[in-house]
């Protein structure tokens, strides 16, 4: 078994002092992988930028022009209240998107069974025509469409366990029957989307599955939701490729939210998706980094993902359990089963 891995030192060029989404996030990840002896067990993948056609398969031309215009002007710009774009940011975002595509190549080309993409800026908030929520280009959406265009993949499953709803990914595939988007996220919380009633439209109806979770849900609530809703729904869809928007900001120690997951809980979720991939799509699963703003949690969480995908049965949780007891999710699960016609 080989696990493809991609990252690039050039991603550090997109960073703004005192912003929660900064270059230190990937530095912490790389340090942890090296310290734990995991980096040498991964198959390195070379980086190349995404092409304009790759980007236009997902994003509007005007969106790309607005981002590239910052480089032309040469002045840092804020897109909304929270998303910075520096003169080099667009080129770095194009490189990050392309890095994920190279992992798709490795997996679909059978050089690797599965893969990891430690990239930034993150992507799941980026819509067709808007940068927001620290995200410039939607890396996972670009990868999904690339797999379909380049390799004829008919059905792609995207599972998003970042604490924030991936409104951009939902927006891009909301009416698309070939991509199933499943999101667990805290609600209420930024960006305010991801209501349980947002289930897709047209031919994509019931192919968006939003699971809004109350603060304090914790490990037990997540396990119940995954076991009773996420995994059965994914199995029914029968994807040929699974992409994971892997954010670690649902952890109890993250400063931006309060879902109260632990590192051990995250590991169990990842391993359930890994096992799903083994059952339904020959192990083809690719995890792409999204949020996570406590560096200890982020680095150990990503290292545990690497362990899971390389078949290492261990997991490391130096941060420990949350103090609060998990909130029950029985009523939510019952409603989700009814809405999505799950037995």
C-alpha positions in Angstrom: 0.0 0.0 0.0 1.3 3.5 -0.9 0.0 6.8 0.3 0.8 9.7 -2.0 1.7 13.0 -0.2 2.0 16.5 -1.5 3.0 19.8 0.1 5.2 22.7 -1.0 7.3 25.3 0.8 6.0 27.9 -1.5 2.6 27.8 0.2 4.3 29.8 3.0 4.4 32.8 0.7 0.7 33.4 1.4 0.6 34.5 5.0 -0.6 37.6 6.9 0.7 38.5 10.3 -1.7 37.8 13.2 -4.2 36.1 10.9 -5.4 32.6 12.1 -4.7 31.1 8.6 -1.0 31.5 8.4 2.2 29.7 7.2 2.9 28.3 10.6 0.0 25.8 10.2 1.8 23.8 7.5 5.1 24.2 9.2 3.7 22.5 12.3 2.3 19.7 10.1 5.6 19.1 8.4 7.5 19.1 11.7 5.1 16.6 13.2 5.2 14.2 10.3 9.0 14.3 10.3 9.3 13.9 14.1 7.0 10.9 14.1 8.8 9.2 11.2 5.8 9.4 9.0 7.2 11.6 6.2 9.5 8.9 5.0 6.6 6.4 4.8 4.7 8.6 2.3 5.1 8.6 -1.5 6.2 12.2 -2.4 4.3 13.8 -5.4 5.7 16.6 -7.4 3.7 19.9 -7.5 2.5 21.6 -10.7 0.0 24.5 -10.9 -3.6 23.8 -12.0 -4.3 24.9 -15.5 -6.8 27.6 -16.4 -9.1 24.9 -17.8 -8.9 23.1 -14.4 -10.0 26.3 -12.6 -12.7 27.2 -15.1 -14.3 23.8 -14.7 -15.3 25.1 -11.3 -14.9 28.9 -11.0 -16.2 31.8 -13.1 -13.7 33.7 -15.2 -14.5 36.9 -13.3 -13.5 35.4 -10.0 -10.1 34.4 -11.3 -9.7 37.8 -12.8 -10.4 39.5 -9.5 -7.8 37.4 -7.7 -5.2 37.8 -10.4 -5.8 41.6 -10.4 -4.3 41.8 -6.9 -1.0 40.6 -8.3 -1.2 43.2 -11.1 -1.9 46.0 -8.7 0.8 44.7 -6.2 -1.2 45.8 -3.1 -2.6 43.4 -0.4 -6.4 43.3 -0.5 -9.1 42.0 1.8 -12.0 40.1 0.2 -14.7 40.6 2.8 -13.8 41.0 6.5 -11.6 37.9 6.8 -10.0 36.8 3.6 -6.6 38.3 2.6 -5.1 38.2 -0.9 -1.5 39.3 -1.3 0.3 39.9 -4.6 1.6 36.3 -4.7 -1.6 34.7 -3.3 -3.3 33.9 -6.5 -0.3 32.1 -7.9 0.1 30.2 -4.7 -3.6 29.2 -4.6 -3.3 27.9 -8.2 -0.3 25.9 -7.1 -2.2 24.5 -4.1 -5.1 23.5 -6.3 -2.6 21.8 -8.7 -1.0 20.0 -5.9 -4.2 18.2 -5.1 -4.6 17.3 -8.8 -1.2 15.6 -8.7 -2.5 13.4 -5.8 -5.5 12.6 -7.9 -3.2 11.6 -10.7 -1.2 9.3 -8.4 -4.3 7.6 -7.0 -6.2 7.3 -10.3 -3.0 6.3 -12.1 -2.4 3.5 -9.5 0.9 4.8 -8.3 -0.8 5.0 -4.9 -3.8 3.6 -3.2 -4.8 6.8 -1.4 -3.4 10.2 -0.8 -2.9 13.3 1.4 -2.6 16.9 0.3 -1.3 19.4 2.9 -2.1 22.6 1.0 -3.0 26.2 1.8 -4.8 28.5 1.4 -7.8 26.2 2.2 -10.7 26.0 -0.2 -14.1 24.8 0.9 -15.7 28.3 1.4 -14.7 29.5 -2.1 -17.8 29.6 -4.3 -17.9 29.7 -8.1 -17.4 33.5 -8.0 -16.3 34.5 -4.5 -13.3 34.2 -2.2 -14.3 34.0 1.5 -13.6 32.3 4.8 -9.8 32.3 4.2 -10.4 30.4 0.9 -9.5 31.6 -2.6 -10.0 28.6 -4.8 -12.0 25.5 -4.0 -9.3 22.8 -4.0 -11.6 19.9 -3.4 -14.1 20.9 -6.0 -11.4 21.4 -8.6 -10.1 18.0 -7.8 -13.5 16.4 -8.1 -14.1 17.9 -11.5 -10.6 17.0 -12.6 -11.1 13.4 -11.7 -14.3 13.3 -13.7 -12.8 15.1 -16.7 -9.4 13.4 -16.8 -10.3 9.9 -15.6 -14.0 9.5 -16.3 -14.9 9.1 -12.7 -18.7 9.0 -12.6 -19.4 9.5 -9.0 -17.4 11.4 -6.5 -18.2 11.6 -2.8 -17.0 14.6 -0.8 -17.1 14.3 3.0 -16.4 17.6 4.9 -15.7 17.3 8.6 -14.3 20.8 9.0 -16.2 22.6 11.8 -17.5 25.2 9.3 -20.0 24.4 6.6 -18.3 24.2 3.1 -20.7 26.6 1.5 -18.5 26.9 -1.6 -18.4 23.2 -2.3 -22.1 22.9 -1.8 -22.7 25.9 -4.1 -20.7 24.3 -6.9 -22.3 20.9 -6.8 -25.8 21.7 -5.5 -27.6 20.5 -8.7 -25.0 17.9 -9.8 -26.0 14.3 -9.5 -22.5 13.1 -10.0 -21.0 14.6 -6.8 -22.4 13.8 -3.3 -21.5 16.4 -0.7 -21.8 15.5 2.9 -21.0 18.0 5.6 -20.9 17.8 9.4 -20.5 21.3 10.9 -21.3 23.4 13.9 -24.6 25.4 13.8 -25.0 28.2 14.3 -21.6 29.3 13.1 -19.9 31.0 10.1 -20.9 31.1 7.2 -24.5 30.6 8.3 -25.3 28.0 5.6 -25.7 24.2 5.8 -29.3 24.0 7.1 -30.6 20.4 7.3 -33.2 21.4 4.6 -30.5 22.2 2.1 -30.5 18.9 0.3 -29.7 19.7 -3.3 -31.8 20.8 -6.2 -33.0 19.4 -9.6 -31.1 16.3 -10.5 -28.9 16.8 -7.5 -31.8 16.6 -5.0 -30.8 14.5 -1.9 -27.2 14.6 -3.0 -26.3 17.3 -0.5 -26.5 16.0 3.0 -26.0 18.7 5.7 -25.6 17.7 9.3 -25.7 20.8 11.5 -24.5 19.9 15.0 -25.0 21.8 18.2 -22.1 23.1 20.2 -20.8 20.4 22.5 -21.7 17.5 20.3 -18.4 15.7 21.0 -17.1 12.3 20.0 -20.2 10.2 20.8 -22.5 12.4 18.8 -20.1 12.3 15.8 -19.9 8.6 16.0 -23.6 8.2 16.0 -24.0 10.5 13.0 -21.3 8.8 11.0 -22.5 5.3 11.8 -26.2 5.9 11.2 -26.2 8.6 8.5 -22.9 9.4 6.8 -21.7 5.9 6.1 -25.0 4.4 5.0 -25.7 7.4 2.7 -22.2 7.1 1.2 -22.5 3.4 0.6 -25.8 3.9 -1.1 -24.2 6.4 -3.5 -21.4 4.0 -4.5 -18.7 6.5 -5.2 -15.6 5.7 -7.3 -13.5 8.2 -5.4 -13.8 9.8 -2.0 -12.4 13.3 -1.2 -12.3 14.5 2.4 -12.2 18.1 3.4 -10.2 17.5 6.5 -10.5 20.4 9.0 -9.3 20.0 12.6 -11.2 23.0 14.0 -14.0 20.8 15.4 -11.6 19.8 18.2 -12.4 21.0 21.7 -9.1 23.0 21.9 -9.6 24.9 18.7 -10.1 28.7 19.3 -12.8 29.2 16.6 -15.5 26.8 17.4 -17.0 24.4 20.0 -18.0 21.0 18.7 -15.7 19.3 21.3 -14.2 16.5 19.2 -11.0 14.9 20.4 -8.0 13.7 18.4 -9.0 10.1 19.1 -12.5 11.0 17.9 -11.1 12.5 14.7 -9.0 9.4 14.2 -12.1 7.2 14.4 -13.9 9.3 11.8 -11.0 9.1 9.4 -10.7 5.4 9.8 -14.4 4.9 9.2 -14.0 6.7 5.9 -10.8 4.7 5.1 -12.8 1.5 5.7 -15.6 2.8 3.5 -13.2 3.5 0.7 -11.9 0.0 1.0 -15.4 -1.4 0.6 -16.8 0.8 -2.2 -14.0 2.3 -4.3 -10.8 0.1 -4.0 -9.4 2.3 -1.3 -9.4 5.5 -3.4 -9.6 8.2 -0.7 -7.8 11.6 -0.7 -7.7 13.9 2.3 -7.2 17.6 1.7 -6.3 20.0 4.5 -8.9 22.7 5.3 -9.1 24.4 8.7 -7.6 23.9 12.2 -6.1 26.7 14.2 -4.6 25.1 17.3 -1.2 24.0 15.9 -0.7 21.1 18.3 -4.1 19.7 17.4 -3.7 20.4 13.7 -0.3 18.7 13.5 -1.2 15.6 15.5 -4.6 15.4 13.8 -2.9 15.4 10.3 -0.3 12.9 11.5 -3.1 10.6 12.6 -4.7 10.8 9.2 -1.3 9.8 7.7 -1.2 6.8 10.1 -4.7 5.8 9.1 -4.1 6.0 5.4 -0.8 4.1 5.6 -2.5 1.3 7.6 -0.8 2.1 10.9 -3.3 1.0 13.6 -2.0 3.5 16.2 -3.3 7.0 16.9 -1.7 9.7 19.1 -3.7 12.0 21.3 -1.5 14.1 23.6 -4.2 16.7 24.1 -6.6 14.4 25.7 -10.4 14.3 26.2 -12.8 17.2 26.5 -14.4 17.7 29.9 -18.0 18.2 28.7 -20.3 15.2 28.1 -21.4 14.8 24.4 -24.8 16.1 23.5 -27.3 13.5 22.1 -28.1 13.6 18.4 -31.0 11.1 18.3 -33.6 13.7 17.1 -31.3 15.0 14.4 -30.5 11.5 13.1 -34.2 10.7 12.9 -34.9 13.8 10.9 -31.9 13.2 8.6 -33.1 9.6 7.9 -36.5 10.9 7.0 -35.3 13.7 4.8 -32.8 11.5 3.0 -34.8 8.3 2.9 -32.4 6.3 4.9 -33.7 3.2 6.7 
